């Protein structure tokens, strides 16, 4: 969520375990602004926190003028000092998927590969050392996975220019109450996967400047999002059941929206059993 | 004063005196300019390009001269005649007589403008003008209008044809209908002026807008869309009303005051929330306050001894807010009595049915299968059912009581993993099939979470008078604990450093599903047996008594999951440790938190209600296929022998009997009889 809107947003999104104490919130208010200054970001998003066993990582994202460009990610252990994370590569994501269990809370902790497939034998180094992954890389990969899978924005909040860059839609006035209840009014904020597979008939109804992303309607499994009106139907809150801890909020008929992840950083693979 | 040039009645021609120019136009213009200003303050100057064509027949000079004779399509022209004529009188001697004569023809302020029209209409206006007015001078607006080539705008619309065209265009433009109202300007102006001239109000120029508006309103235009927009009733209104009712005083205002004085079961939710907030746990303050008020309502309705905000469980459609309540003595007994009555009634029914069944003769053999004995649930007020839980979806909604939990439900809840939907009557579709609906599942999860994660600082609770009962119950655990008046709190730092400073104060649930072990084999086989006495029996051969960790065990004995400790302790806020609060997070039940600060402590749960499992959840497999009845000769099928075969067999038997007749007749007869009986049955 936007750094500027953080205090108000946290009020709306508080599901009990956001893990942001007053101390942290106050620190964030100051340090996020400094991040913007130091790294010359156009806007800074507070992404959320990943709770490890011994410590918690607080993650922030910085964006440039084009919102579709790769984002810079930073992490901190105390919300005051931030370190830049390396950009996520596909290889990193694949390797991190093999790991299970909680984060430790120490960025330099090394995980040893527990499972070795036949394919991975090639990757073994000559001296027979097992592959290890640093927790930092696992962190990057997890954040990338979460963003790809469940990072969402309301429809028409962002616009795509004919040149291909994406920026904020200034005439976005918020979703109406009826629209806010439907999953089709929310888009995944990543490269679209299903868009090309739509039939021509469906594509005819779309507006290429605003409907350039996948909507949540066809997420598998169905039911992996919960849509709730909270605070007496003034805020619509979407929670993901696939990545437990991701909360998206939007106040209908206003421009306020954002998402935050506060959880252990593990995918809920038991979801089909739990629905 | 200019001297009258030529025939005063004649319109000025080209050869008009120059002398006459200077004065007359000046004064005329000076005065008339002001008149012009007044008369036509808001409209285009007369003779404007667009309208010129229309007013061609009546030049501005004509307006000046014949205010009443103006056409409808002209501008409003309430010309104060008197002033006007005076000006004219001043300005033009030559015209004066003519003017007067003209004016006399049409009496000032006449009430019958139509008459004026009529008389006027007889003449061609131009000609009348021509005859009656003196020659215009070139600078005057009306000059040379009727003389081609000399009009002031002649260069703009030189061609009469073009002027005609322009006139038609302008009129067409005026006739264009508006989309929104269906009127057009031409008709509207016609109507307005007709109305004015009909009614002849005083100062019509000042009320012109009102006249226009009234006319528009009077035009009854049927609105195409006859549906009225219904005022939208948003769902937020209802929930807002519910929440507002929390703030209104209920009827028992006086009673509440008495309760408050005497010590209330209502917990100080805000204080607990403050401590949790230090650790970043909890809902925002508004929600917490609403929950506080909702709890207050609960306390005023139910006779409770203690009450606590247990936590919030998220669901797919709605969330649950849960309150933990301990009833005062009287209430519990009533409920258990009801249940006993129901049980006894059932038992009697069963007895009657058994007798009936035995009387029937031909019935399939009774199966010898005895289902595993049902382990009875614990009494209300003890063990897992020590507290009663109330839930609601949103603060302000009425509280619903959850039924007590049975061991079977707990055992099953351990095997399944399901999200809550938010509706208490939703069925739980799972394998193994859960005995109950969502309300029971919720209660089972609450029991498990409470047993696993409710902790308190060491020393806060202590056992009631020790009676040395340890040996007797086999370490089954002591149920009673009470607050320790001598409790000395440790500093937050110490609380965080080592987990042995915290203890569980809720008995853990055994594998059986109860807190206190129940021996099912004790139960006699008839169903007439009454409520069982538990414990204090010799351990039977088959089942071993289950022993759980005793009450008030420190957390350091809690098993972790692989290499993750069961609890994570942290001090919060970190920068000011002298005032910090010790916060414990459970890793086995993500979402369970506990805090301790000085003499205060608390437990709370915010989460989805699921236990943490490292690997993937593997649901229980269905039981293996049961073996069939072993295949033996007694059930082997064979074709029935035919009649011929039977007779042949009989004959063979008889032959044998005849051969072996010595001392075996009786046996043979028996055999024959048996054979005959077999024959009979086969037939």
Interface residues (C-beta under 8 A of the other chain):
Chain A: X10 X11 X12 X14 X15 X16 X17 X18 X19 X20 X21 X22 X23 X24 X51 X53 X54 X78 X100 X101 X102 X177 X223 X226 X228 X229 X231 X232 X233 X234 X239 X241 X244 X264 X269 X270 X273 X274 X275
Chain B: X234 X235 X236 X239 X240 X243 X277 X278 X279 X280 X281 X282 X283 X284 X286 X287 X311 X312 X314 X315 X316 X317 X318 X319 X394 X416 X417 X418 X419 X562 X564 X565 X568 X572 X573 X574 X575 X585 X587 X590 X591 X593 X606 X607 X608 X610 X613 X614 X615 X616 X617 X619
